[in-house]
Amino acid sequence: YHYPTITCSKEERELQRVLELSMKEQEPSSHASAWLQTRLRTLKLDVDAGVLTQVLHEVHPDELENEEVLKMWLGLSEEDVLPEDLRNVVASFRQLRLLEQYANAADKRASSSSS
């Protein structure tokens, strides 16, 4: 399956590459952790990249847009505010996970119809 051509930033292209590697491994990869560490440092966000990697892989994509769920998984209180940059990193990762799931479903349909 080939992803549609989408104009995206260097960071988003790197995230897509990392996500593809990670999904092949079926577990959070050191690549994803390294990408997140770099993005968090660049954005000056005080979040543990290892924890965020686990959260991004454990939480269902539909739940990743729920700020309360993210706060719970990250060990934050209800009163804490998630930084906008962190929400953007999570949103980018969520979108790519959903694209990956869609692509996998399409591949399964195509292979079952050709059988």
N, C-alpha and C positions, 0 to 999 in steps of 0.2 A: 504494500500500500504506500502510495506517495501522498504526502501532505499537500494541501493546496498552497500555492504561493501566496504568502501574506507578507506585507511590508511590516517589519518589526525591528526593534532596536537590537543592538549587539547583545545586550543583556538577555533579551527575550530569546534570541537565537541560541545563546549559550544554554539557557534554561531548557529549551526544547531538546538540545543534544543531551544534556544531563538527564532529563526525564526519560528519554528513549533508552539510554543505558540503564537507568534505574529500573524501568519497567521490565526490561529484559531479564534483569537479575531478580525481580520480584521482591526486592527488599531495598530499604534506603541505602544508597550507595555512598561511597566516600566522595564521588564526584558531586553528588547533590549537596552533601555537607560542605564541601569546599566552595561550591558556587554560592551557597547560602552565607557562609562565613564572609566571603568577599563582598557580597551584596549588603550584608548587615553592617560590615565595617565601612563600606563606601557610604551607606546611608546613615552611619553613626547611630545604629540601633543597638540597644543593649539587650539582646536576646541570644540565648544559647543556640547556636546553629544545629548542634546535635539533637537537642530537644525539638526544635522547629522541624527538622527533617523527619523525625519520628511522627510528629503531629500531622505533617502534610501527607504522610503515607498511611497513617492509621485512621484518620478522620475521613468519613465519606465525603466526596467532593461537594455534595449538596449542603453538607453541614459546614464546610469551610467558609461559606459566606455569612454564617451566623456568628456574630461577634461574641456572644455569651459562651458559645461552645469553645471558641478559640481561647478565650480568657480562662475557662476552666482547664483546658488541656495544658495551657502555658503556666498555670498556677497563679493567675492574677485574680484580684478581687473584682467584684461587680462594679466597684467605683472606679477602678483603673480604666484609663482610656487607651485603646490600641492606637499607636501612632499611624498616621495615614500611610507613610512609606511601608510599614509592616503590612497593612491591609492590602497595599498594591502588590507586594511580593507574593502574598498568599493568593490574591486574585489571579495573578499571572500563572502561578503553579496550578491552581484549580482549573483554569481554562485549558491548560495543556493536558492535565489528567483527563478531563472530559473529552478532549479531542482524541486522546489515546484510546479511551474506552469506546468511543464511536468507531474509530478505525478498526479496533479488534472485533467489534460486533459486525461491521461490514465485511471484514475478512472471513468471519465464520459463515455469514450468509452466502458469500460468494463461493466458498469452498463446498458448502452443503448443496448448493444449487448445481454445481458442476459435477457432483458425484452421481 
